[in-house]
Amino acid sequence: MAKKIKTAEELAESGKGFFADFKKFIMKGNVLDLAVAVVIGNAFNAITNGLVKNIITPVMTYFTSGVSIEEWEVVLKEAVLDETGAVVSEQVSIQYGLWIQTIIDFLIIAFSIFLILRIIRNAENRLNAKKIAEAEAAAAAQKAAEEEATAKAAEEAAAKAAAEKAVMDEYYANIREQSRLLREINEKLNK
C-alpha cells in the first residue's frame, strides 16, 4: 500500500492549526514579558559580575595580601611533575575560595536587585501618590456612605418598631377598655 504524498496546500492546511496556536502562544503578554525579563536579567547580571570582578574582588585581594579569594584552597594531594616539568597527575584540592566567591556574588546580586526594586517601588509610590490618595479618599467616602446608610436603616427600623409598639399598645388599651365596659354591663345585668 503506497503512502499518499501530500501537496503543498495540504501541508499548509494541516499545519495551520499548529502555527496559529504557536503564534497565539508567542504573542501572549506573559511570553513577551518573560523574554524582556530574560534580556534585562542578562544585562543586569553582566553589570553585577563586573562590579564583583572589577571592583570588589580587587579590593578584597588587596586586603588579603595579593591572594584572590578564588585562589583559596586546601590541597589534598600535590600535583606530580616529571623531569621535564609536565604534569603526571593533577593536583587535588578543595577550592573553598570559589565557593566563598560564589556566595559573595549571590549576596551582591541579591542586594543590588533589592535596591533596584526598592527604588522602583518608591518611584511608583511617588508618581502614584495622587491616585493612591484619591483611592483612599474614595474608599473612606464609600465607607462613610455605607455607615450612614446603615445608621439610617437602623433609625428607620427603630421608628418602625416604635410605630408597631404604639399600634399594639393602643390595641391592648382598646381591649382593656372593652373588657371594662363588658364587666360594667355584666354587673348591671346581674343586679
N, C-alpha and C positions, 0 to 999 in steps of 0.2 A: 504494500500500500504506500503510495507516494505522498509525501507531505506537500500540502499546498503552499506555494510561496506567496507571501503577502505583497501586495503592491504598496507603493509609497503612500498612497492615500489611506489604505487600510492601516499601515503602521502609524501614520499621523493620528488617525481616528482612535486607534487603540491606546495610544499614549496620551491622548488629550486629557483624560481624567487625571492621570498621574501628574502631568506637567501643570495642569490647572491647580491641583491640590498643592503641589510643590510651590507654585507661585503664591498661593494664598498663605502658606506657611511662612515663606520668606518675607512677605510683606506685612506680617503681623508686627505690631509695635514692640512686643516683647523681644523678638529676634533682633530687630534693629537696635533696640536699646542695649541688648546684650553685646552686639557687635561693637557699638560705640564704647561700652564699658570695657571691653577687652582691649581695644586700641588705646584708650586713655590709661588703663591699668598698666599696659606695657610701657607707655611713655613715662608714667609715674614711677614704675619700677626702675627704669633707666636713671631717673633723677635721684632716687634714693640710693641706688647702688653707687652712683657717682659720689654722692655725699659720704657714704660709708668708706669706699675705697680710696677716694682722693682727698678727703678732709679728716675724717675721724680716725681711720686706721693709721695714717702717718703720725698724727698727734700721739696716739697710743703707742706706736712704735718708738717714738722719741722718749716717752716716759719709761719704756721697758728696755732701755739701753740698746736700741737699734735692732731688737729682735721683734719681728712681726708676730702678732697673736696667732696668725695662721701657721707659723712655724713651731709653735709649742707642741711638743710631743714627748712620749715616753717610749724609748727604744727597747723593744723586747729582744731583738736579735739584730746585730750589726750586719751590714752588707759585707759580703765576701768578695774580694777582688783577686784576680790572678796577677802574675808578674807584670803583665802589660798594662794593668790598670782597668781591665774590662770587668764588669760586674758578673760574678759567677752566680751568686744568689742575692736576691733583693733584700733590702732592709725591711724588717717587720717592726711596726711601731703603732702605738695608739696615738692618733692625732687629735688630741682633745682641743687644741687651739682652733682647728677648723670648726669644731662643734661650738665652741665659745663664740667664734666669729659669726656663725650662723644665728646664734641666739641674739647677739648684738644687732645683726642685720634685721632680724624679725622685730625686735623692740623698737628700733629706729623707724622701720616702715610702719609699724602699728601706731607709734606716736605721731608720725607725720600724717597718716590718714586721719587720726583723731583730731589733730589740729585743723586740717583742711575741712573736715566735716563740721567742726565747731564754728569755724569762720563762715562757712556757707550757711549754717543754721542761723547764726547771729545776723548775717546779712539779710536772709529771708525774713526773719522776725522784724528787722528794722524796716524793710521795704513793705512788709505786710502789716505793720503796726496799726495803720488806719483801718484796714479790713478786719483785723483781729478785734480792735476796739469797737467797730461797728457791729461785728457779730456778737460780741459780749453784751453790747447795749441792746441789741435786738433780742437776745436771749433773756436779758433782765426784764425788758419791756413785756415780752411774752409771758414770763413767769409772773410779773405783776398783774397782767391782764387775767391770767388763769386764777391767781389768788383772789382778784376782785370778783371774777365770775363765781368762784366757789363761795366767797363771802355773801354775794348777792343771792345765790341759790340757797344758802343756809338761812338767810334772812327771810326769803320767800317761804321756805319750809316752816320756819318758826311762826310766821304770820298765818300760814295755812293751818298749822296745828292749833294756834290760839283761836282762830275763827271756828275751827271744828269743835274745840273745847267750849267756846261760848255757845254754839248751837246746842251742844249736848247739855250744858248747864241749864239753858233755857228750857230744853225738852224735859229734863228731870224736875225743874221748878214747876212746869205746867202739870206734870204727873202728880207731884206733891199737892198742888192746888186742887186738882180734880179729886184726888183721894180725900182731901179735907172736906171738899164740898159734898162728896158722896157720904162721908161719915155724918156730916150735919143733916143731910136728907134722911139718912137711915135712922138717926136719933129722933128726928121729928116724926117720922112714920111710926116708930116703935113707942112713942109716948102716948 
